[in-house]
Amino acid sequence: MKLVFVYNADSGLMDRLLDNVHKIVSPSTYDCNLCAITHGKFVEDQLWKSYRESSKVEMSFYHKDEFLEAYKEEPAIHEFPVVFSEDDKALNVIIDAHALNTMTTSEELIEEISLRTR
């Protein structure tokens, strides 16, 4: 099994700069809680980084535009951010946008991933 994380943000340099400014200026209206949890304002969250690097589960990370390009065959009915499990090229939502948007810490995300990948 592989986990596919999709941020609710685009990949361009200007997009990333605007996202960082948005996280600082108006964090309550920032559209990607997955970004906020895993990367904070400037750098990757240390607990998340440690978990990601030590996990035995393969993980891929996409910005929304990258995901839509890479998975063109996947119906575009998903809200972002989202976490999928991928088995034999089939994607299944394991953590949807609503659940991700209620989380506030990387610890909550790690716990949810652990529960859903047992």
C-alpha positions in Angstrom: 0.0 0.0 0.0 1.1 3.5 -0.8 -0.3 6.8 0.6 -1.0 9.7 -1.7 -1.2 13.1 -0.1 -2.7 15.9 -2.1 -2.4 19.5 -0.9 -5.1 22.1 -1.7 -2.5 24.3 -3.2 -0.8 24.6 -6.6 2.9 23.9 -7.3 4.2 27.1 -8.9 6.8 29.3 -7.2 4.4 32.2 -7.1 1.7 30.0 -5.7 4.0 28.7 -2.9 5.1 32.3 -2.0 1.4 33.4 -1.8 0.5 30.4 0.3 3.3 31.2 2.8 2.1 34.8 3.0 -1.5 33.6 3.5 -0.5 31.2 6.3 1.1 34.1 8.1 -1.3 37.0 7.4 -4.6 35.1 7.7 -4.1 31.5 8.9 -7.8 31.0 9.7 -8.8 31.5 6.0 -5.9 29.4 4.6 -7.3 26.7 2.2 -4.9 23.9 2.9 -4.9 22.6 6.4 -2.7 19.6 5.3 0.0 22.2 4.4 -0.4 24.0 7.7 -0.2 20.8 9.7 2.8 19.3 7.9 4.8 22.4 7.1 3.8 25.2 9.4 4.7 28.7 8.3 8.2 28.1 7.0 9.6 24.6 7.5 8.4 21.1 7.7 7.0 20.2 11.1 9.6 18.2 13.0 7.3 15.5 14.4 5.8 15.0 10.9 9.2 14.9 9.2 10.4 12.3 11.7 7.3 10.2 11.2 7.5 10.5 7.4 11.2 9.5 7.2 10.8 6.6 9.6 7.5 5.2 8.2 7.5 1.8 6.5 4.5 3.0 4.4 5.4 4.5 1.0 4.2 8.0 0.6 3.8 10.4 -2.3 3.0 14.1 -2.1 1.3 16.2 -4.7 0.1 19.7 -5.1 -3.4 19.8 -6.5 -2.3 20.7 -10.1 0.3 17.9 -10.0 -2.1 15.3 -8.8 -4.7 16.2 -11.5 -2.0 15.9 -14.1 -0.6 12.6 -12.8 -4.0 11.0 -12.2 -5.9 12.2 -15.3 -8.0 9.0 -15.3 -9.1 9.6 -11.7 -12.6 11.3 -11.6 -12.2 14.9 -10.5 -14.8 14.7 -7.7 -12.5 15.0 -4.7 -12.3 17.9 -2.3 -8.7 18.9 -1.4 -6.7 18.4 0.7 -7.1 14.6 0.8 -5.1 11.5 1.6 -5.6 8.3 -0.5 -4.4 4.8 -0.2 -3.2 3.4 -3.6 -3.3 -0.3 -4.3 -2.9 -1.6 -7.9 -3.4 2.0 -9.2 -6.8 2.2 -7.5 -7.2 5.2 -5.2 -9.4 5.1 -2.1 -9.9 8.1 0.2 -8.7 7.3 3.7 -8.7 10.9 5.1 -11.1 13.3 3.4 -11.0 17.1 3.4 -13.4 17.5 6.2 -11.4 15.3 8.5 -8.1 17.0 7.5 -9.6 20.4 8.1 -10.6 19.6 11.6 -7.1 18.6 12.6 -4.8 21.1 14.3 -1.5 19.1 14.8 0.8 16.7 13.0 0.2 14.4 16.0 -3.5 14.1 15.1 -2.6 13.4 11.4 -0.1 10.7 12.4 -2.6 9.1 14.7 -5.3 9.1 12.0 -2.9 7.6 9.4 -1.9 4.9 11.9 -5.6 4.0 12.6 -6.5 3.8 9.0 -3.5 1.9 7.7 -3.5 -1.0 10.1 
